[in-house]
Amino acid sequence: MSIRLMLADDHRMLREGLRRSMTDAGFDVVGEAGDGIEAVTLAGELRPDVVLMDVTMPNCDGVEACRQLKATGTSSRVVMLTMHADQEVLTNAIRAGAIGYLTKDCSTREIADAVRMAAGGDTVLSPQLARSMLAEVRKLDEPRTPEEQRVVTRREEEVLQLIADGCSTPEVAERLYISQKTVKNHLASIYQKLDARDRTQAVLQAVRMGIVRLD
């Protein structure tokens, strides 16, 4: 029994080319959609085994269409197609429920292999994306430099230390040669990073973390 495939892409010429090549590869192309909303509706009606979904489409992009489709409880597996290997879009697509992610520079054979793997429940990534993800994982394993381990920036640390020393906003601004508005911006950032409501909480938290010292 051949794999039932649906295509979703806003470029008609690309859809026609994919239909021909996927049909030649032995797939049963059961439908085509020109935007994300149509893709969700059509996939719900046709229940294909695999949906080959473009990321960038009008009305509703491929990632959101995938999310909506998966929310319906469909068993259709979604393989995303994109022009660019974007890590953020890849992450969002996987969270939305996509089982595969391919760049459009893949060959027809690579796409066909990916559809077969997706139909069997296997996760699929194009070689370019796989290399990119591997590089990110390796980067996570590398020891972080002291600068990367900082909770607050050096300037925010200076602001915190002066506040801990009892300086007012105008005094901090004067000592660091910055405007009072800039000091307030630094404080707002510090409160957010340290989960503090005010100066006192920020200083106490900074002391506990060893960021500043009290003389």
N, C-alpha and C positions, 0 to 999 in steps of 0.2 A: 504494500500500500504506500503510495507516494505521500510525501510531506506536503501538507496544505499551508501555503505561504501567502501572506498579505503584504503589500507594499504601501508605504506611506511617505510621500515626498512631494513638495510643492512644485518641483520641476518636472513637467510632463515628459520632456525628452529623456530625462534620466530614468523615470519610471518605465517608459517604453523599452529603453535599453535593458533595464534590469529584468523586465518581464520576459523579454526574448531570451536573455542569457540564463535566467533561472529556469525557464521552461525547457530550454535545451539541456540543462543540467539534470532534468528529471523531476522538478518540483511542480506541484499543481498550484499555480498562482490563482487564487480564488477571488482576489479583489484588490483595488487600488484606492488610496485616499490622497487628497491634495492638501489637507491641513490636519492639525491635531484633533480638532473637534470631530471631523469626519472620520478620522482614524479610530477614535474611541467608539463612535456609533457603529461603524462598519464591522469592527472587530467583535463587538458585542453580538452582532447579528450573524456573522459568518463563522465565528469561533475557529480561526485558523490555528494550526500548530505553532507557527512562528510569525511574528510581525517584524518586518524589516523597516525600522522607523528612523526617518531623518530627524536630527536634533533641531535644526532651525526651520521652523514652519510658521506661517501666519496664523492668527487667531488663537492658537494654542501650540506652544512648542512641543517638541518630541518628549522631553523629560516630563512635563506636566501631563501630556497625553498618556505616557506610560504609567504615571502615578494614578491617574483617574481609571485607567484600564484595570490596573491591579486591584484597585479599590472595589471593583465590581466582582472580584473573586474569579475572574477568568483564568483558565489554565493555559492560555496562549503565552508563549515565551516571547519576550521582546529583545531584539537585537538593535542597538542604536547605530546609526550611520552619521558621521560628521566629517566636515572638511578639515578640522584641526584637532590635534591631540591635546585637548585641554584637560588638565588634572581636575580642576574644580567641577567642570561639566561631567566628567567621568564619575566623580564621587557622587554628584547629585543623581545621575542616572542609575547608579547601583542602588542608592537609597530608595529611589522611586520603584525599584523592582526589576530593572533591566538585567538580563542574564548574559548579554554580550555587548561589546562596544568596538566598533570598527571605524577606521578612517577611510575616506572615499578613494584613497590611492591604493586600496587593496585590489588584488586581481579578482577576476570573476571566480576563479577556482577557490581563492581564499574565502570569498563571501559564501560560496556554495558549501564549503567545508564548515564554515561557522554556523550556517543555518542547520546543517545536519547535527552538529554538536549540540546546538541549542535545543533542537527538537528532542535530543536524548537527555536533556537536563544538565548538560555541561556548560560551565562558564567560559566565555570566549572573549579574548582581547587581541587586538591587532598587534603584531610584533613591535611596532613603534611605541604603542602604549605600554606594552609589557616591559620594555626596556626602561621607559620613563618611570614606571611604578617601582621597578627594581632599584633604580637609582635613588628614589625617594626613601625606600626602606633602608638601603645602605646608609643614607645620610642620617637616618634616625639612630642607627647603631653607632655613629661616630661620637666621640666624647665632645660635649659642648664646652665652648670657651667660657671663661669667667664673664665676658661681656654678654654672651648669649643666655647665661644663667640669671642675669639681672631681672628682678621683678619690676623695678623702676629704673628710669634712665639716670645717667650721672647728674644731669641738671635737676631732676626731681629729687634725687638724693640730697643735693645741696640745699634745695628748698626745704626739705624735711628737717635737715640738721639745723638750719637756722630757726625754723619754727620750734624745734625741740629746745633750742637755746633761749627761747622766749621772744624772738623777734616778731614784730607786727608785719603786716603785708607791705606797708611803705618801707619799712626797714629792710625787708628781704629784697625788695625791688632795688633799693639804693645800693646794698652791698653786692648784688649780682649784676648791677648795671642793666637791669631790664625794667620794663614797665610794670605797673601794678596789675594791669589786665593780664599780662603774661604770667605773673605769679598766680593769679586766680585760675588761669587755665591749667597751670601745672598742678595746682591743688585739686582741681576737679578730676584730673587724670589720676592723681594719687589716690583720691577717695575711691574711685572706681576699681583701681588695681588692688587696693588693700581692703576693699569692702568696708569702708569706714564712712560714718555719717558726718564727722566734723574733724577739726584739727587734733583734738585730744585723742580721739580713737585712732586717727592715722599715726600719730606719734607713738602711742602705746603699741600698736601693731608693728610699727617699724622697729621699735626697740626689741620686741619679742623675736623678730626675724633677723636681728643683728644688722639692720640697715643703717640705723643711727645710734648714737650713744648719748646718755644723759650724764653730764658732768656733776 
